[in-house]
Amino acid sequence: MKLLVTGGAGFIGSEFVRQAVERGYDVCVLDALTYAGDLERLHSVEGRYRFYRVDLTDRSRVFNVLKEEKPDVVVHFAAESHVDRSIVEPTVFVTTNVLGTQNLLDAAVEAGVEKFVNISTDEVYGEIAQGRFTEESPLNPSSPYSASKAAADMLGRAYHRTFGLPVVTVRPSNNYGPWQYPEKLIPVVVLKALLNEPIPVYGDGSNVREWLFVSDCARAVFAAVEKGEPGRVYNVGSSQEKRNIEVVKAILSILGKPESLITFVKDRPGHDYRYALDWERARRELGWEPAVKFEEGIERTVKWLVENRDWLERKLSELRSFWNRVYGGNG
């Protein structure tokens, strides 16, 4: 089976590509290699996949690649994904996540792909104080990022109904693990702690997220590729909820760093309090469930980040500029 993977040099996409190659799939990768894309993530499978540097907003290039490759399945990870960045530059998110997805869907229709797996996010549901979101819960996005992902999510489902494109939608919870770009909570905390710098935490740190180890997420996407029913939506969660401040303190404990590094900063606009998914459908219909407990996953993640500190620090120049825009004096 030939897979075309967009965003395959990104954090989650690269984990999927590495697993796909090891599973024996024929893989081609599309990635624009923005600040968050890095082919170093694919060094372990170098020479075992084909690569196209393509921005999904380049419609003719997208069409040409699908025409040339004729993939059986498209797995669409590519997206601008950081909420903070979407607040300061929302146009980039709408352009990439909405128009880019539309171009890919159109190209997939023309190419006659057998399945299109559209990777969405739990953030399309908005926040929930109690209980868990099911696949039938209404979408209520809170940020430009989640709104652009909701639009891409709905476009995929509309293309299934209108054009008969066999789209399967996957909505994962917060991913973490090795190779995550250090703009997200866990690698930011690790990098700041290693540098003995103040660690910015929004509000009082009580916001709750459901943490899913990246390898578990990739396995769920494979299950969607192999068993997912076109037109269906699958939540992919872990039921492992942690407050942000708990995550920060766990990392500091692992690193042997003082909690005095924690600096509470003004909460970001529209900050969702809690996400939580009911992922029973994925268990029942796809035969998937998460394998990595948070305590194991955070240990593995911190260890990898420490061992690859040079990779983290190579991102520092661009990051400092961004941190100063978002966190002010705590950048």
Buried (B, 14 or more C-beta within 10 A) or exposed (E): BBBBBBBBBBBBBBBBBBBBBEEEBBBBBBBBBBEBBBBBBBEEBEEBBBBBEBBBBBBEBBBBBBEEBEBBBBBBBBBBBBBBBBBEEBEBBBBBBBBBBBBBBBBBBEBEBBBBBBBBBBBBBBBBEEEBBBBEBEBBBBBBBBBBBBBBBBBBBEBBEEEEBBBBBBBBBBBBBBBBBBBBBBBBBBBBBBBEBBBBBBBEBEBBBBBBBBBBBBBBBBBBBEBBEBBBBBBBBBBBBBBBBBBBBBBBEBBEBEEEBBBBBEEBEBEBEBBBBBBBBBBEBBEBBBEBEBEEBBBBBBEBBBEBEEBBBEBEEBBEEBBEBBBEEBB
